[in-house]
Amino acid sequence: MFLVCGSSKSSRARGNVFKKSTVLAVTGIPFFTASEPCRTRLFQDTTRSGMFLTSDYWLSRKAYEAFLELRRSEYNRLDAATEDLTLSERQIGSLETDTAC
């Protein structure tokens, strides 16, 4: 399994919109197939308002890289469409294990 983690900061006023748009992106965007990613989770920080952690679980690094190669332009359009909902975004890291999704 391959895990990609990122953090996002949204303004207090935009936090709920960000949360809804992220859930919609993961569940309602047609270019995500059942296995791409195999699971995505959005966590909201309980002590810092507007802070979120996104974790995307992939079958492998190879599956993640293949997705990016195939769908990079669509992924970038989605990111641009929701850009005004965040004050900042950063990738925390990419982690790998031999455990399956």
C-alpha positions as CSV (number, residue, x, y, z in Angstrom):
1,M,0.0,0.0,0.0
2,F,1.1,3.5,-0.7
3,L,-0.1,6.5,1.3
4,V,0.0,10.2,0.3
5,C,-0.7,12.7,3.1
6,G,-1.4,16.4,2.8
7,S,-2.6,19.2,5.0
8,S,-4.8,22.1,4.2
9,K,-5.7,25.2,6.0
10,S,-9.0,26.9,5.2
11,S,-10.5,30.0,6.6
12,R,-13.0,29.5,9.4
13,A,-15.8,30.7,7.1
14,R,-14.8,28.3,4.3
15,G,-14.1,25.2,6.3
16,N,-17.5,23.5,5.8
17,V,-17.4,24.3,2.0
18,F,-13.9,22.9,1.8
19,K,-15.0,19.7,3.6
20,K,-18.0,19.3,1.4
21,S,-16.1,19.9,-1.8
22,T,-13.4,17.4,-0.8
23,V,-15.9,14.7,0.0
24,L,-17.7,15.4,-3.4
25,A,-14.3,15.2,-5.2
26,V,-13.5,11.9,-3.8
27,T,-17.0,10.3,-4.2
28,G,-18.4,12.2,-7.2
29,I,-15.6,12.8,-9.7
30,P,-15.9,10.3,-12.6
31,F,-12.1,10.0,-13.2
32,F,-11.6,8.3,-9.9
33,T,-12.2,4.6,-10.4
34,A,-13.0,2.1,-7.6
35,S,-9.3,1.4,-7.1
36,E,-8.0,5.0,-7.6
37,P,-7.3,5.7,-4.8
38,C,-8.4,2.6,-3.0
39,R,-9.4,4.8,0.0
40,T,-9.4,8.5,0.8
41,R,-10.0,10.0,4.2
42,L,-10.4,13.6,5.3
43,F,-9.6,14.4,8.9
44,Q,-10.5,17.7,10.6
45,D,-8.2,18.9,13.4
46,T,-10.2,19.1,16.6
47,T,-7.9,21.7,18.2
48,R,-7.2,24.0,15.3
49,S,-10.1,25.4,13.3
50,G,-9.8,25.1,9.6
51,M,-7.0,22.5,9.6
52,F,-7.5,19.3,7.6
53,L,-5.4,16.2,6.8
54,T,-6.1,14.3,3.7
55,S,-4.9,10.7,3.3
56,D,-5.0,8.9,0.0
57,Y,-4.4,5.2,0.1
58,W,-3.2,3.5,-3.1
59,L,-2.6,-0.1,-4.0
60,S,1.1,0.8,-4.7
61,R,3.4,3.6,-5.6
62,K,3.2,2.4,-9.2
63,A,-0.6,2.7,-9.2
64,Y,-0.4,6.3,-7.8
65,E,2.2,7.2,-10.4
66,A,0.2,5.7,-13.2
67,F,-2.9,7.6,-12.1
68,L,-0.9,10.9,-12.1
69,E,0.5,10.2,-15.5
70,L,-3.0,9.3,-17.0
71,R,-5.1,11.9,-15.1
72,R,-2.8,14.8,-14.2
73,S,-4.7,17.4,-16.2
74,E,-8.0,16.4,-14.7
75,Y,-6.5,16.3,-11.2
76,N,-4.9,19.8,-11.7
77,R,-8.3,21.2,-12.9
78,L,-10.0,19.8,-9.7
79,D,-7.2,21.3,-7.6
80,A,-7.6,24.7,-9.3
81,A,-11.4,24.7,-9.0
82,T,-11.1,24.4,-5.2
83,E,-8.0,26.6,-4.7
84,D,-10.0,29.5,-3.3
85,L,-11.2,27.3,-0.5
86,T,-7.8,27.0,1.1
87,L,-5.4,29.4,2.6
88,S,-2.5,26.9,2.3
89,E,-1.8,23.4,1.2
90,R,1.2,21.2,1.6
91,Q,2.2,17.6,1.1
92,I,3.2,16.0,4.3
93,G,4.7,12.9,2.9
94,S,4.4,9.6,0.9
95,L,4.6,6.4,2.8
96,E,4.9,2.8,1.7
97,T,4.1,-0.6,3.3
98,D,3.6,-4.1,2.2
99,T,0.1,-4.2,3.8
100,A,-2.8,-4.1,1.3
101,C,-5.6,-1.6,1.3
